[in-house]
Amino acid sequence: MPVRKVLVVDDSPTDLANIKDIVTDAGCVVVTATNGEEAIAKAKTDKPDLIFMDIVMPGMDGYAACRSLHAEATTKGIPVIFVTSKNQKADRLWAQMQGAKAFVTKPYNADAIVDQLKAFI
């Protein structure tokens, strides 16, 4: 199924706007959230085809949000791609263990985000 609706989750207004612009330019509808709790609520109501999510956020972090999304029947099939400044091997492994499908490291470029969109089309 082609990616049509994407949820972008980041507490940084700059990163949120940048990723939103990249995904919108790629032809997708974008829904945004600024923390893990909001991401889970929007995933349940908006039913995105893909989620780009930061890891380090106030309140519920991306790891916990990813675990919660994959524990829910209605959201467990939505691929989560982390976009984060965390770049250690342990971070990547932990992300995979939480259910993430891919990992993009900040600073990213538009191609890195678009490549992930293409991987799920």
MODELLER restraints for C-alpha pairs under 7 A, 6 or more apart:
rsr = mdl.restraints
at = mdl.atoms
rsr.add(forms.Gaussian(group=physical.xy_distance, feature=features.Distance(at['CA:1:A'], at['CA:121:A']), mean=6.16, stdev=0.5))
rsr.add(forms.Gaussian(group=physical.xy_distance, feature=features.Distance(at['CA:2:A'], at['CA:121:A']), mean=4.19, stdev=0.5))
rsr.add(forms.Gaussian(group=physical.xy_distance, feature=features.Distance(at['CA:3:A'], at['CA:49:A']), mean=5.43, stdev=0.5))
rsr.add(forms.Gaussian(group=physical.xy_distance, feature=features.Distance(at['CA:3:A'], at['CA:50:A']), mean=6.77, stdev=0.5))
rsr.add(forms.Gaussian(group=physical.xy_distance, feature=features.Distance(at['CA:3:A'], at['CA:120:A']), mean=6.65, stdev=0.5))
rsr.add(forms.Gaussian(group=physical.xy_distance, feature=features.Distance(at['CA:3:A'], at['CA:121:A']), mean=5.45, stdev=0.5))
rsr.add(forms.Gaussian(group=physical.xy_distance, feature=features.Distance(at['CA:4:A'], at['CA:28:A']), mean=4.94, stdev=0.5))
rsr.add(forms.Gaussian(group=physical.xy_distance, feature=features.Distance(at['CA:4:A'], at['CA:29:A']), mean=6.05, stdev=0.5))
rsr.add(forms.Gaussian(group=physical.xy_distance, feature=features.Distance(at['CA:4:A'], at['CA:49:A']), mean=6.44, stdev=0.5))
rsr.add(forms.Gaussian(group=physical.xy_distance, feature=features.Distance(at['CA:5:A'], at['CA:28:A']), mean=5.62, stdev=0.5))
rsr.add(forms.Gaussian(group=physical.xy_distance, feature=features.Distance(at['CA:5:A'], at['CA:29:A']), mean=4.66, stdev=0.5))
rsr.add(forms.Gaussian(group=physical.xy_distance, feature=features.Distance(at['CA:5:A'], at['CA:30:A']), mean=5.80, stdev=0.5))
rsr.add(forms.Gaussian(group=physical.xy_distance, feature=features.Distance(at['CA:5:A'], at['CA:48:A']), mean=4.87, stdev=0.5))
rsr.add(forms.Gaussian(group=physical.xy_distance, feature=features.Distance(at['CA:5:A'], at['CA:49:A']), mean=5.42, stdev=0.5))
rsr.add(forms.Gaussian(group=physical.xy_distance, feature=features.Distance(at['CA:5:A'], at['CA:50:A']), mean=6.93, stdev=0.5))
rsr.add(forms.Gaussian(group=physical.xy_distance, feature=features.Distance(at['CA:6:A'], at['CA:28:A']), mean=6.68, stdev=0.5))
rsr.add(forms.Gaussian(group=physical.xy_distance, feature=features.Distance(at['CA:6:A'], at['CA:29:A']), mean=6.19, stdev=0.5))
rsr.add(forms.Gaussian(group=physical.xy_distance, feature=features.Distance(at['CA:6:A'], at['CA:30:A']), mean=4.95, stdev=0.5))
rsr.add(forms.Gaussian(group=physical.xy_distance, feature=features.Distance(at['CA:6:A'], at['CA:31:A']), mean=6.18, stdev=0.5))
rsr.add(forms.Gaussian(group=physical.xy_distance, feature=features.Distance(at['CA:6:A'], at['CA:48:A']), mean=5.17, stdev=0.5))
rsr.add(forms.Gaussian(group=physical.xy_distance, feature=features.Distance(at['CA:6:A'], at['CA:49:A']), mean=5.87, stdev=0.5))
rsr.add(forms.Gaussian(group=physical.xy_distance, feature=features.Distance(at['CA:6:A'], at['CA:50:A']), mean=4.99, stdev=0.5))
rsr.add(forms.Gaussian(group=physical.xy_distance, feature=features.Distance(at['CA:6:A'], at['CA:51:A']), mean=5.68, stdev=0.5))
rsr.add(forms.Gaussian(group=physical.xy_distance, feature=features.Distance(at['CA:7:A'], at['CA:30:A']), mean=5.84, stdev=0.5))
rsr.add(forms.Gaussian(group=physical.xy_distance, feature=features.Distance(at['CA:7:A'], at['CA:31:A']), mean=4.73, stdev=0.5))
rsr.add(forms.Gaussian(group=physical.xy_distance, feature=features.Distance(at['CA:7:A'], at['CA:32:A']), mean=5.52, stdev=0.5))
rsr.add(forms.Gaussian(group=physical.xy_distance, feature=features.Distance(at['CA:7:A'], at['CA:48:A']), mean=5.92, stdev=0.5))
rsr.add(forms.Gaussian(group=physical.xy_distance, feature=features.Distance(at['CA:7:A'], at['CA:50:A']), mean=6.39, stdev=0.5))
rsr.add(forms.Gaussian(group=physical.xy_distance, feature=features.Distance(at['CA:7:A'], at['CA:51:A']), mean=4.68, stdev=0.5))
rsr.add(forms.Gaussian(group=physical.xy_distance, feature=features.Distance(at['CA:7:A'], at['CA:52:A']), mean=6.28, stdev=0.5))
rsr.add(forms.Gaussian(group=physical.xy_distance, feature=features.Distance(at['CA:8:A'], at['CA:16:A']), mean=6.73, stdev=0.5))
rsr.add(forms.Gaussian(group=physical.xy_distance, feature=features.Distance(at['CA:8:A'], at['CA:20:A']), mean=6.69, stdev=0.5))
rsr.add(forms.Gaussian(group=physical.xy_distance, feature=features.Distance(at['CA:8:A'], at['CA:30:A']), mean=6.97, stdev=0.5))
rsr.add(forms.Gaussian(group=physical.xy_distance, feature=features.Distance(at['CA:8:A'], at['CA:31:A']), mean=6.27, stdev=0.5))
rsr.add(forms.Gaussian(group=physical.xy_distance, feature=features.Distance(at['CA:8:A'], at['CA:32:A']), mean=4.83, stdev=0.5))
rsr.add(forms.Gaussian(group=physical.xy_distance, feature=features.Distance(at['CA:8:A'], at['CA:33:A']), mean=6.35, stdev=0.5))
rsr.add(forms.Gaussian(group=physical.xy_distance, feature=features.Distance(at['CA:8:A'], at['CA:51:A']), mean=5.90, stdev=0.5))
rsr.add(forms.Gaussian(group=physical.xy_distance, feature=features.Distance(at['CA:8:A'], at['CA:52:A']), mean=4.87, stdev=0.5))
rsr.add(forms.Gaussian(group=physical.xy_distance, feature=features.Distance(at['CA:8:A'], at['CA:53:A']), mean=6.01, stdev=0.5))
rsr.add(forms.Gaussian(group=physical.xy_distance, feature=features.Distance(at['CA:9:A'], at['CA:16:A']), mean=6.81, stdev=0.5))
rsr.add(forms.Gaussian(group=physical.xy_distance, feature=features.Distance(at['CA:9:A'], at['CA:32:A']), mean=5.78, stdev=0.5))
rsr.add(forms.Gaussian(group=physical.xy_distance, feature=features.Distance(at['CA:9:A'], at['CA:33:A']), mean=4.71, stdev=0.5))
rsr.add(forms.Gaussian(group=physical.xy_distance, feature=features.Distance(at['CA:9:A'], at['CA:34:A']), mean=5.41, stdev=0.5))
rsr.add(forms.Gaussian(group=physical.xy_distance, feature=features.Distance(at['CA:9:A'], at['CA:35:A']), mean=6.50, stdev=0.5))
rsr.add(forms.Gaussian(group=physical.xy_distance, feature=features.Distance(at['CA:9:A'], at['CA:39:A']), mean=6.43, stdev=0.5))
rsr.add(forms.Gaussian(group=physical.xy_distance, feature=features.Distance(at['CA:9:A'], at['CA:52:A']), mean=6.14, stdev=0.5))
rsr.add(forms.Gaussian(group=physical.xy_distance, feature=features.Distance(at['CA:9:A'], at['CA:53:A']), mean=4.59, stdev=0.5))
rsr.add(forms.Gaussian(group=physical.xy_distance, feature=features.Distance(at['CA:9:A'], at['CA:54:A']), mean=6.09, stdev=0.5))
rsr.add(forms.Gaussian(group=physical.xy_distance, feature=features.Distance(at['CA:10:A'], at['CA:16:A']), mean=5.43, stdev=0.5))
rsr.add(forms.Gaussian(group=physical.xy_distance, feature=features.Distance(at['CA:10:A'], at['CA:33:A']), mean=6.65, stdev=0.5))
rsr.add(forms.Gaussian(group=physical.xy_distance, feature=features.Distance(at['CA:10:A'], at['CA:34:A']), mean=4.94, stdev=0.5))
rsr.add(forms.Gaussian(group=physical.xy_distance, feature=features.Distance(at['CA:10:A'], at['CA:35:A']), mean=6.50, stdev=0.5))
rsr.add(forms.Gaussian(group=physical.xy_distance, feature=features.Distance(at['CA:10:A'], at['CA:53:A']), mean=6.18, stdev=0.5))
rsr.add(forms.Gaussian(group=physical.xy_distance, feature=features.Distance(at['CA:10:A'], at['CA:54:A']), mean=5.14, stdev=0.5))
rsr.add(forms.Gaussian(group=physical.xy_distance, feature=features.Distance(at['CA:11:A'], at['CA:34:A']), mean=4.51, stdev=0.5))
rsr.add(forms.Gaussian(group=physical.xy_distance, feature=features.Distance(at['CA:11:A'], at['CA:35:A']), mean=6.11, stdev=0.5))
rsr.add(forms.Gaussian(group=physical.xy_distance, feature=features.Distance(at['CA:11:A'], at['CA:57:A']), mean=5.83, stdev=0.5))
rsr.add(forms.Gaussian(group=physical.xy_distance, feature=features.Distance(at['CA:20:A'], at['CA:30:A']), mean=6.36, stdev=0.5))
rsr.add(forms.Gaussian(group=physical.xy_distance, feature=features.Distance(at['CA:22:A'], at['CA:110:A']), mean=6.08, stdev=0.5))
rsr.add(forms.Gaussian(group=physical.xy_distance, feature=features.Distance(at['CA:24:A'], at['CA:30:A']), mean=6.47, stdev=0.5))
rsr.add(forms.Gaussian(group=physical.xy_distance, feature=features.Distance(at['CA:33:A'], at['CA:39:A']), mean=5.39, stdev=0.5))
rsr.add(forms.Gaussian(group=physical.xy_distance, feature=features.Distance(at['CA:35:A'], at['CA:57:A']), mean=5.95, stdev=0.5))
rsr.add(forms.Gaussian(group=physical.xy_distance, feature=features.Distance(at['CA:35:A'], at['CA:58:A']), mean=6.63, stdev=0.5))
rsr.add(forms.Gaussian(group=physical.xy_distance, feature=features.Distance(at['CA:35:A'], at['CA:60:A']), mean=6.58, stdev=0.5))
rsr.add(forms.Gaussian(group=physical.xy_distance, feature=features.Distance(at['CA:36:A'], at['CA:60:A']), mean=4.81, stdev=0.5))
rsr.add(forms.Gaussian(group=physical.xy_distance, feature=features.Distance(at['CA:36:A'], at['CA:61:A']), mean=5.64, stdev=0.5))
rsr.add(forms.Gaussian(group=physical.xy_distance, feature=features.Distance(at['CA:36:A'], at['CA:62:A']), mean=5.91, stdev=0.5))
rsr.add(forms.Gaussian(group=physical.xy_distance, feature=features.Distance(at['CA:36:A'], at['CA:65:A']), mean=4.99, stdev=0.5))
rsr.add(forms.Gaussian(group=physical.xy_distance, feature=features.Distance(at['CA:37:A'], at['CA:60:A']), mean=6.19, stdev=0.5))
rsr.add(forms.Gaussian(group=physical.xy_distance, feature=features.Distance(at['CA:37:A'], at['CA:65:A']), mean=6.94, stdev=0.5))
rsr.add(forms.Gaussian(group=physical.xy_distance, feature=features.Distance(at['CA:40:A'], at['CA:65:A']), mean=6.57, stdev=0.5))
rsr.add(forms.Gaussian(group=physical.xy_distance, feature=features.Distance(at['CA:40:A'], at['CA:69:A']), mean=6.37, stdev=0.5))
rsr.add(forms.Gaussian(group=physical.xy_distance, feature=features.Distance(at['CA:43:A'], at['CA:75:A']), mean=6.68, stdev=0.5))
rsr.add(forms.Gaussian(group=physical.xy_distance, feature=features.Distance(at['CA:44:A'], at['CA:74:A']), mean=6.77, stdev=0.5))
rsr.add(forms.Gaussian(group=physical.xy_distance, feature=features.Distance(at['CA:44:A'], at['CA:75:A']), mean=6.44, stdev=0.5))
rsr.add(forms.Gaussian(group=physical.xy_distance, feature=features.Distance(at['CA:49:A'], at['CA:78:A']), mean=5.94, stdev=0.5))
rsr.add(forms.Gaussian(group=physical.xy_distance, feature=features.Distance(at['CA:50:A'], at['CA:78:A']), mean=5.67, stdev=0.5))
rsr.add(forms.Gaussian(group=physical.xy_distance, feature=features.Distance(at['CA:50:A'], at['CA:79:A']), mean=5.19, stdev=0.5))
rsr.add(forms.Gaussian(group=physical.xy_distance, feature=features.Distance(at['CA:50:A'], at['CA:80:A']), mean=6.25, stdev=0.5))
rsr.add(forms.Gaussian(group=physical.xy_distance, feature=features.Distance(at['CA:51:A'], at['CA:79:A']), mean=6.21, stdev=0.5))
rsr.add(forms.Gaussian(group=physical.xy_distance, feature=features.Distance(at['CA:51:A'], at['CA:80:A']), mean=4.76, stdev=0.5))
rsr.add(forms.Gaussian(group=physical.xy_distance, feature=features.Distance(at['CA:51:A'], at['CA:81:A']), mean=6.05, stdev=0.5))
rsr.add(forms.Gaussian(group=physical.xy_distance, feature=features.Distance(at['CA:52:A'], at['CA:80:A']), mean=6.04, stdev=0.5))
rsr.add(forms.Gaussian(group=physical.xy_distance, feature=features.Distance(at['CA:52:A'], at['CA:81:A']), mean=4.86, stdev=0.5))
rsr.add(forms.Gaussian(group=physical.xy_distance, feature=features.Distance(at['CA:52:A'], at['CA:82:A']), mean=5.75, stdev=0.5))
rsr.add(forms.Gaussian(group=physical.xy_distance, feature=features.Distance(at['CA:52:A'], at['CA:83:A']), mean=6.33, stdev=0.5))
rsr.add(forms.Gaussian(group=physical.xy_distance, feature=features.Distance(at['CA:53:A'], at['CA:62:A']), mean=6.36, stdev=0.5))
rsr.add(forms.Gaussian(group=physical.xy_distance, feature=features.Distance(at['CA:53:A'], at['CA:80:A']), mean=6.92, stdev=0.5))
rsr.add(forms.Gaussian(group=physical.xy_distance, feature=features.Distance(at['CA:53:A'], at['CA:81:A']), mean=6.14, stdev=0.5))
rsr.add(forms.Gaussian(group=physical.xy_distance, feature=features.Distance(at['CA:53:A'], at['CA:82:A']), mean=4.79, stdev=0.5))
rsr.add(forms.Gaussian(group=physical.xy_distance, feature=features.Distance(at['CA:53:A'], at['CA:83:A']), mean=5.66, stdev=0.5))
rsr.add(forms.Gaussian(group=physical.xy_distance, feature=features.Distance(at['CA:54:A'], at['CA:62:A']), mean=5.80, stdev=0.5))
rsr.add(forms.Gaussian(group=physical.xy_distance, feature=features.Distance(at['CA:54:A'], at['CA:82:A']), mean=5.59, stdev=0.5))
rsr.add(forms.Gaussian(group=physical.xy_distance, feature=features.Distance(at['CA:54:A'], at['CA:83:A']), mean=5.03, stdev=0.5))
rsr.add(forms.Gaussian(group=physical.xy_distance, feature=features.Distance(at['CA:54:A'], at['CA:84:A']), mean=5.16, stdev=0.5))
rsr.add(forms.Gaussian(group=physical.xy_distance, feature=features.Distance(at['CA:55:A'], at['CA:61:A']), mean=5.53, stdev=0.5))
rsr.add(forms.Gaussian(group=physical.xy_distance, feature=features.Distance(at['CA:55:A'], at['CA:62:A']), mean=3.97, stdev=0.5))
rsr.add(forms.Gaussian(group=physical.xy_distance, feature=features.Distance(at['CA:55:A'], at['CA:63:A']), mean=6.12, stdev=0.5))
rsr.add(forms.Gaussian(group=physical.xy_distance, feature=features.Distance(at['CA:55:A'], at['CA:82:A']), mean=6.65, stdev=0.5))
rsr.add(forms.Gaussian(group=physical.xy_distance, feature=features.Distance(at['CA:55:A'], at['CA:84:A']), mean=5.91, stdev=0.5))
rsr.add(forms.Gaussian(group=physical.xy_distance, feature=features.Distance(at['CA:56:A'], at['CA:62:A']), mean=6.47, stdev=0.5))
rsr.add(forms.Gaussian(group=physical.xy_distance, feature=features.Distance(at['CA:63:A'], at['CA:95:A']), mean=6.61, stdev=0.5))
rsr.add(forms.Gaussian(group=physical.xy_distance, feature=features.Distance(at['CA:63:A'], at['CA:98:A']), mean=6.22, stdev=0.5))
rsr.add(forms.Gaussian(group=physical.xy_distance, feature=features.Distance(at['CA:66:A'], at['CA:98:A']), mean=6.13, stdev=0.5))
rsr.add(forms.Gaussian(group=physical.xy_distance, feature=features.Distance(at['CA:66:A'], at['CA:99:A']), mean=6.45, stdev=0.5))
rsr.add(forms.Gaussian(group=physical.xy_distance, feature=features.Distance(at['CA:66:A'], at['CA:100:A']), mean=6.97, stdev=0.5))
rsr.add(forms.Gaussian(group=physical.xy_distance, feature=features.Distance(at['CA:67:A'], at['CA:98:A']), mean=5.33, stdev=0.5))
rsr.add(forms.Gaussian(group=physical.xy_distance, feature=features.Distance(at['CA:67:A'], at['CA:99:A']), mean=6.65, stdev=0.5))
rsr.add(forms.Gaussian(group=physical.xy_distance, feature=features.Distance(at['CA:69:A'], at['CA:75:A']), mean=5.36, stdev=0.5))
rsr.add(forms.Gaussian(group=physical.xy_distance, feature=features.Distance(at['CA:69:A'], at['CA:76:A']), mean=5.54, stdev=0.5))
rsr.add(forms.Gaussian(group=physical.xy_distance, feature=features.Distance(at['CA:70:A'], at['CA:76:A']), mean=3.91, stdev=0.5))
rsr.add(forms.Gaussian(group=physical.xy_distance, feature=features.Distance(at['CA:70:A'], at['CA:99:A']), mean=6.69, stdev=0.5))
rsr.add(forms.Gaussian(group=physical.xy_distance, feature=features.Distance(at['CA:79:A'], at['CA:100:A']), mean=6.85, stdev=0.5))
rsr.add(forms.Gaussian(group=physical.xy_distance, feature=features.Distance(at['CA:79:A'], at['CA:101:A']), mean=5.94, stdev=0.5))
rsr.add(forms.Gaussian(group=physical.xy_distance, feature=features.Distance(at['CA:80:A'], at['CA:100:A']), mean=4.95, stdev=0.5))
rsr.add(forms.Gaussian(group=physical.xy_distance, feature=features.Distance(at['CA:80:A'], at['CA:101:A']), mean=5.71, stdev=0.5))
rsr.add(forms.Gaussian(group=physical.xy_distance, feature=features.Distance(at['CA:81:A'], at['CA:100:A']), mean=5.72, stdev=0.5))
rsr.add(forms.Gaussian(group=physical.xy_distance, feature=features.Distance(at['CA:81:A'], at['CA:101:A']), mean=5.68, stdev=0.5))
rsr.add(forms.Gaussian(group=physical.xy_distance, feature=features.Distance(at['CA:81:A'], at['CA:102:A']), mean=4.75, stdev=0.5))
rsr.add(forms.Gaussian(group=physical.xy_distance, feature=features.Distance(at['CA:81:A'], at['CA:103:A']), mean=5.58, stdev=0.5))
rsr.add(forms.Gaussian(group=physical.xy_distance, feature=features.Distance(at['CA:82:A'], at['CA:100:A']), mean=6.83, stdev=0.5))
rsr.add(forms.Gaussian(group=physical.xy_distance, feature=features.Distance(at['CA:82:A'], at['CA:102:A']), mean=6.39, stdev=0.5))
rsr.add(forms.Gaussian(group=physical.xy_distance, feature=features.Distance(at['CA:82:A'], at['CA:103:A']), mean=4.78, stdev=0.5))
rsr.add(forms.Gaussian(group=physical.xy_distance, feature=features.Distance(at['CA:82:A'], at['CA:104:A']), mean=6.01, stdev=0.5))
rsr.add(forms.Gaussian(group=physical.xy_distance, feature=features.Distance(at['CA:83:A'], at['CA:103:A']), mean=6.07, stdev=0.5))
rsr.add(forms.Gaussian(group=physical.xy_distance, feature=features.Distance(at['CA:83:A'], at['CA:104:A']), mean=4.65, stdev=0.5))
rsr.add(forms.Gaussian(group=physical.xy_distance, feature=features.Distance(at['CA:83:A'], at['CA:105:A']), mean=5.71, stdev=0.5))
rsr.add(forms.Gaussian(group=physical.xy_distance, feature=features.Distance(at['CA:83:A'], at['CA:106:A']), mean=6.53, stdev=0.5))
rsr.add(forms.Gaussian(group=physical.xy_distance, feature=features.Distance(at['CA:84:A'], at['CA:104:A']), mean=6.44, stdev=0.5))
rsr.add(forms.Gaussian(group=physical.xy_distance, feature=features.Distance(at['CA:84:A'], at['CA:105:A']), mean=5.13, stdev=0.5))
rsr.add(forms.Gaussian(group=physical.xy_distance, feature=features.Distance(at['CA:84:A'], at['CA:106:A']), mean=5.31, stdev=0.5))
rsr.add(forms.Gaussian(group=physical.xy_distance, feature=features.Distance(at['CA:85:A'], at['CA:105:A']), mean=5.58, stdev=0.5))
rsr.add(forms.Gaussian(group=physical.xy_distance, feature=features.Distance(at['CA:85:A'], at['CA:106:A']), mean=4.71, stdev=0.5))
rsr.add(forms.Gaussian(group=physical.xy_distance, feature=features.Distance(at['CA:86:A'], at['CA:105:A']), mean=6.94, stdev=0.5))
rsr.add(forms.Gaussian(group=physical.xy_distance, feature=features.Distance(at['CA:87:A'], at['CA:105:A']), mean=6.34, stdev=0.5))
rsr.add(forms.Gaussian(group=physical.xy_distance, feature=features.Distance(at['CA:92:A'], at['CA:103:A']), mean=6.85, stdev=0.5))
rsr.add(forms.Gaussian(group=physical.xy_distance, feature=features.Distance(at['CA:104:A'], at['CA:112:A']), mean=6.96, stdev=0.5))
